[in-house]
Amino acid sequence: MIAALGGLALLQMRRDALDNASEASANLALTLERSITRNLQIHALAIGGVVEALHDPSIMAMAPGLRQRLLFDRSINAEDMGSLLVTDANGNLMFDSHQWPPRPVNVADRDYFQAHRNGTDAGLFLSRPFQPRLTPENKSIGISRRLSNPDGSFAGIVVGTLRLNYFRKLFDGVSLGEGGTLTLLRTDGPIIMRRPYDAASIGRDISASPSFAPLLHGTQGSFIGVAAVDGVQRLYSFRRIPGFPLIVVVGRATDDVLAPWYRRAWLFASLIGAMDAAIIALSVLLSRQWRRRVDMEEHLRWMVNTDGLTGLGSRRALDDAADVEWRRARRHGQPLSLLMLDVDHFKQFNDRYGHQAGDDALAAVGACIQRHVRRPGDYAGRYGGEEFAILLPHTDAAGAAVIAEAVRAAVQALRIPNAAGLDGMLTVSVGVVTDDNRAGSDEIFGELRAFLRAGDEALYLAKRSGRNCVATFSATAAALAS
């Protein structure tokens, strides 16, 4: 859970880093958009001024020098304007802002000319980047407007060229990190300018790249995409230039944006990992100690409930088992039998053969009992000294007598020498008592103590009957006992 909460916190920190970077990029894109829009509007006003002057007969009737000055006076306010030209319907220059008479140039092959010659709805057209023919200037773009005859037919164009150096200087003043980019492109895909500058990328069409499609969704926005030029994943923020088919795009490499987050994430994750490792280690140690304690308690419980010599239940465990089985038999109306065993002439056996031999004999008797008491619920224990007791739930008097005889015979079959016993062998006497309170049977015993006392009486009866035999507690004996 600690790792999960830490992971959620790290994800939120990552999201915050991207959101902050997106907001900063959007603000930068807004600043660039306003600067570019202002300069392009100045160029558009200069072109519009030439169009108005061309329709003023008084200006056109002036002397060439004065007319030149009035036609192109607004162009001096436009930053990085190359040339302001007027052409006829065939693309030949009629007026040139650089000189009079105009230079012998034909621009009929330029897209800014063909767009107006082939249609009447081009409006203010912005061209692809091109290399000027008569000047060694860097690449430029053309901003052109259509000239029409009184009958609406095509009469030529007015075009102003804008040096791409303007955009390059504007972009060079911005710092976006090692992987950051600034891009100005037309809405149909051609790159106008890009930072870092690469002459080969100017004019390249990226309209087919996956990162271009999101730029067409609205006038502004942000998204994460892979650049078509260098294949780097970046966080992009873009804005359209109002009134012109241009988009300015600010791109910041996600690796640069997330670099501080990566450092914090590694530190934070290391701390969480160390904490989790410590918790796991402590849990393992605690589990081991707990398991050791449980094992120890289980061993102590086994020692309390088990007779160490014979492996049978202890007297305490036997008393607990007798109480449980007595209550269960009464609750369910089932018979309960008890076998009381005593090793015959055991004191004389100890005196003659020693206590070690006596212990071995008791262990052998316990093993015989265990072999013949295997049903679930049956319980055998050492009652005390050389006496043993066997609880037989769900067993009537006949069944108990069979088991008692089997145990007696098994002990005799051990053929352990005992000079004081019958036939010189170690034997046992067995007393059997049954409490049967099923329907149709008379309840003999009112409490557990009377039931156990009856078992002792049956054992004494077996001893008085000559030992090495099985004696069953009878109703007559019960009457005598009471």
Secondary structure as UniProt FT lines:
FT   HELIX           2..54
FT   HELIX           57..60
FT   HELIX           64..71
FT   HELIX           73..77
FT   TURN            79..80
FT   STRAND          81..87
FT   TURN            89..90
FT   STRAND          92..96
FT   TURN            108..109
FT   HELIX           111..117
FT   STRAND          125..126
FT   STRAND          140..148
FT   TURN            150..151
FT   STRAND          154..163
FT   HELIX           165..172
FT   TURN            178..179
FT   STRAND          181..186
FT   TURN            187..188
FT   STRAND          190..195
FT   HELIX           199..201
FT   TURN            202..203
FT   TURN            207..208
FT   TURN            210..212
FT   HELIX           213..216
FT   STRAND          220..226
FT   TURN            228..230
FT   STRAND          233..241
FT   TURN            242..245
FT   STRAND          246..253
FT   HELIX           254..305
FT   TURN            308..310
FT   HELIX           315..332
FT   STRAND          336..343
FT   TURN            344..345
FT   HELIX           346..353
FT   HELIX           355..372
FT   TURN            376..377
FT   STRAND          379..384
FT   TURN            385..386
FT   STRAND          387..393
FT   HELIX           397..413
FT   TURN            419..420
FT   HELIX           422..424
FT   STRAND          428..435
FT   TURN            439..440
FT   HELIX           448..464
FT   TURN            465..466
FT   STRAND          470..472
FT   HELIX           475..481
//
